[in-house]
Amino acid sequence: MAGARVLSAILNSSLTAFQLALGGGAWGLERPTVEPNDLLVLRIPDLGEVDNTLLEAVLSAEAAVSAAPNDTELIAALDHAVCDLYGLDRDEEVVASDGVQRARSLLFEGRGERMTLVKRPSSEDLTAYAGEVVRTVNAYLRARGKRHLEAVIYPRHIAVGNAVDGTPGVDAVRFSMVAGAPADAPCVHRGSDAEMNRLSALFRGQVSSEVPPYLNERRQLRIYDDNTLFILKPSEVRYWTRTTGLNDGDAILADHWIKGLHAAVA
């Protein structure tokens, strides 16, 4: 009976949705239906070899969701318990969770689903993105414990979009290298309107700057200035996900590695 409940939890988790949407060759855009043979090839851990504490965590999460199926926090807890059962690390869990959201817009072609990826990112989206960048870079800096990265998000656009031209506008996040060992949790601050106005003027070429006085609003830019980095992207949530934060963190480290500056940031 316990095994059936664990299997039910797995099938109702986002990790199964991730496998079905992105882990198989026959399902997805070519065939948006799930058939019995798709379920038979799902990757499921050997429950006889799994630690009992992991099984108990899944059973507890499954029972909680059964009692309150519309509680998003309980659903997230179930997803986390299932990812632990599979032995996924934190970054793999982030990729799986974001992958499900991206797959929805590909499989369900309604306007509502598409808008979830092209709407303007909220402060929570930018904070989550910036947190992943900071966490990725600080994992490298933690070895020496001399410096760490912090982030600043802004409440307004760097550049406003134009619906007629189909341009989404530009959002920016600022990252700064700060003295001291990294904390356990990423530090993400909220920028002020005054700073936002200065940045907007800078990137629009209204003040003296080496930055070109224009921006192609579909480009993604990383602009380095001493111990500060600005990341600019189109103001669409698909560019500011937690997964893109992981990728951008790797890209920042690669920038310094390729230029031979990794010792400077470490």
N, C-alpha and C positions, 0 to 999 in steps of 0.2 A: 504493500500500500504506500509506504514511504517512497519507494522507487517511482511509483506512478506520479506522486505529487512532485517529485524532483523533475521528472520528465515534463510534466505540465508547466512547471516554472520555466524550464529551458525553452519550451515551445512558445511561451508567452513573453519571452524576453526580447529586447531589441537585438541581441546577438544572433538569434535565429533569423530575424528579419534581415540583418546584415548579410548572413550567409546566403539566404535565398535571393536577395537583390543583387549582390555583388560577388558572390562566391561560386556561382554556377554558370556554365556556358549556355544552357538552353533556356533559362528563365530570365526575365527582365524585359528589356525593350522588345525582344522578338516574340515573347509569349508572356503576357502579364497575368498569368494564372498559375496557381500552385497545384501540382498533381501529386498523387501518392509516391511516385518514383523520386520526386524532389525531396520529400521528407525522408525517404530511405537512405539518401546519401548525405544527410546532415552529419556534421562532425560533432560527436557527443563524447565527453570524457568517460573513461571506464569507472563507473560509480563504485565498483568494488575496490578500486585502488585509491579512491579519494579520501582525504582526511575527514573524519566524522564532524569536526567543527565546521568545515565548509558546507557539508550536507545540511547540518542543522541551521546554518545561516540562511541557506536557500529555502528550506522548509518554513522557517520563521517569516521570511520575506514573502513567500507565496501565500501563507495564511493571512498576513496583513493585507495584501493586495486583494485577496478573495473577499475580505470583509469590507473593503473600501476601494472598488475597482477604478474609481475616477480620481483618486488621490495621486497627483503627479509625483509627489515626494516619495510615496511608497513604491510607485512604479520604478522610480530611479534607484531606490534601494534594492529592489528585486534585480534590476539590470546589473548593479554593482556586485551583488552576491553571485550571480551567474558568471560574471566575468572572473571573479575570484575562483569559482569552481573550475573554470577553464584554464586557470593559471596565467591569465593575461596581466601584463603590467599596466601601469597607469596610462601611458601614452597609447598603448594598443586599445585600451578601453575608450579613450577619447576618439581615436580614429573610427572605431566601430560605431559609436554613438553619432558622430557627425555624418558618417556614411549613410546611415539610415535616413537622416533628414534630407540629404542630397538626393538619395534614390527616389524619395517620394515625388519630387518635382519631375523626375524623368518617367516614372511609371504612371502617375496620375496627372494627366496633362491639362487639368483645369487651371483657370487663371489664378484661383486662390492658392494652389500649390506653387505655381511659378513665382507668385509675389513673395512667398516666404524667403526666397533667395535673393530677390532683387530689391526688396524694400531697404530703407535706410537702416543701418545698424543702430541699435539702442546703446545707451551707456553701459548696460549690462553686457551686451555683445562685445563692445570694445574692451571692457574690463577683462572679460574672459580671454579674449584674444591676447591682450597685452600680458596677462598673467602667464599664458603658455610660453610666449617669447621670453619673458624674464626667467621663468623656471628652467627653460632649456639652456639659456646662456649661463645662468648661475650654477647649473649642474657642473659646468666646465670650470667656472671660476672658484667653485667651492674647494677645489684641490689645494689651492694656495691660501685661500681665505683672506686675501688682501683687499679685494674690490668686489663689487656686486652691481648688478644692473637694476635700475628702477624705471618705472614708466609713468607718463602723464597722458591722460586722455582728455579730450575737449568736448564741450557740450554742443558746439556748432560746427558747421562745415568750414573747411579752409577755402573752398570755392563752391558756390551754389550751382546746382544743376540747371539744365534748361530742357524742359519737357518737349519743346518744339524740335530741338536738335537731337533729342534722345540721349543727352549727356546726363549722368547721374550726380554730378558734383564730386567733390573730393573731401575725404576725411583724413585726419592725420593723428598719429600717436608719436610722442616724443620719448626716447629712451636716453637715460643718462648713466654714466659710470660713476659710482659713488664709492668712497673709501669704506673699508670694513668688510667683514665676512658676510656672506648672504644669510638672510633669515630663512626660517623654514618655509614661510609663506611668502609669495611674491608681493612686492610693494608697488601698488598702482595708485597714483594720485589723480585728482581731478583738477584740470587747469582752469584758470580764471578767464573771464571774458576779455579782460585787458590784454592778457598774454595771447589770447586767440586773435584779437585785432592786430597785434604786432606780427604774428605769424602769417596771417592772411595777407597783410601788406607786403611782407617779405617775399612770399611765394608767388605773389602776383606782380612782382617787379616794381612796386611802388616806392621802394627804398633802394639804396645802393646795395647791390648784392651780386655775387658771382652766379647765383641761380638764374637760369633763363627766365625772362619775363612772360612766360607762357607755360601752360601745362596741357599736355594731351590727356584728357580726363579718362582715358581707358588704360593709361600706363600705370605701372606700379613702380614707385621710386623709393630708393634708400639713399638718404643724403647724410653724409658724415661730416661733423664739424667738431674737431678736437674730441672731447669726451661725450659728445651728444650725437644722437642719431635720430633723424626724422624718417618715419615711414609714411608715405602718402599712397592712397589707393582710391579707386572709385567708391562712392558712397553706396555700396550694395552689400548686404550682409554676407553674401557668398565669399567676399574677399576678406572678411573679418571673423572667420570661424576659429574655433580652438585648434582644428587641424592645420589651418594655414598659419596659426601661431607657432605650432611645432615646426613647420617647414621654414618659416621665416627665421626662427631661432637658429636652425641649422645653417641657413644662408648667411646670417650675420657672422657666425663662427667661421664659415668658409671664406667670407670676405677678408677677415683678418688673417686667416691661415694662408691664403693665397698671396696676400700682400706682405707676408712676413711680419705682421703686426700682432700675432697672437701673444707674444711675450708682453706687449704693451698693455693689452686688456687683461692679462692674467696677473 
